[in-house]
Amino acid sequence: MAERLPPPEECAQCGARLPRNARACPECGADERTGWRGDSVYDGLDLPEEAWRESDDEAGAARSSRPPAPAVNGLAWYWWCAGLFLLGALLVGMLAGR
């Protein structure tokens, strides 16, 4: 099994001081898998931030421009259709079995 590297002195997520043999940050719960490592596998890729991050204004506009799905009693219309179809199929199966 690979030897575990010691944690950094401070958490990269929240800045809290980490105990010497910590497996996770006592403040925010970050660990090596979630982001306290100093080097990332994506560090050398030189990706521009604009390529993957949309601005908050664009994200909010995209969310607000979509109309909400029509719902009856909290369920989307397609679930009602699926339920009615299954109920009909069950009734037809029962009547055919007589």
N, C-alpha and C positions, 0 to 999 in steps of 0.2 A: 504494500500500500504506500502511496506517495506521502512524503512527510508534509505536514501542514505548515504553511508559512505563518510567522507571528503576525498579529494584526498591527496596523499602523498606530501611532500614538494618539491620533485624533480620527474620529469618524469622518469620512469624506462627505457623508450626507448631511449630518446635523452639526458637526464640529465638537461633539462631546468627547471627553477624554475616555480612552478605552483601557480596561484592565489588561494586565500583561498577557494572560492566556484566554482572552475573551473569544468566544465563538461568534458572538453577535453584539451589536451595540446595545447597551442597556437603555439608551434613550429612545432610539427610533427603530431598532430591530434589524438594521442593515447588517449584512455579513458579506463575505467575499463574493458569494454568488450574486448578491443584489447590489453591489456597487462600492465596497470600500477599498477595492484593490486600486493601487496606484496606476497601473497600466491596464488599458482596455484592449481587447482584440481589434477594436475599430480605430485605434489611435493613428495608425499609419495610412489610412485610406484617403485622407484629405478630401472628405465629402463637404460640399458647401451646405451651410445650414438652410439656405433657401430651398434646397432640393427636397428636403423631407419635412420641414416644419412650416405649416401654414400659419399665418398670423391669427391672432385671437379674433380680429374683426372678420376675417374670411371664414373661420370655423363657426363663429356665431351666426353669420349670415347664412351659411349652408344648412345649419341645423334649423334655423327659424323659417327658411324658405320651403321646407318640406311640409305638406299638410299632414295633420295627424290622421292615422288610420281610423276609419269609422268603427265604433265599438258598440255592442249591445250588452248591457250588464257587465261591462269590464272586459269582454272577450271580443277579439277581432272578428269581423264578419266571416272570414274563411274558416275559423274554428267552428262557428255555428253551421256552416255548410257541410263541413266534414262530419260533424256530429249527426246532422240530419241524414246524410248519405249512409252512414253506418247504421243508424236506426232503421232506415228503409231497407237496407240489405238484410238486416237481422229479421225484420218482419217478413220479407219475401222468403227467406230461408225457412222460417217457422211455418209459413203457409204452405210451402212446397213440400215440407216433410210430413204433412198430415196424410 
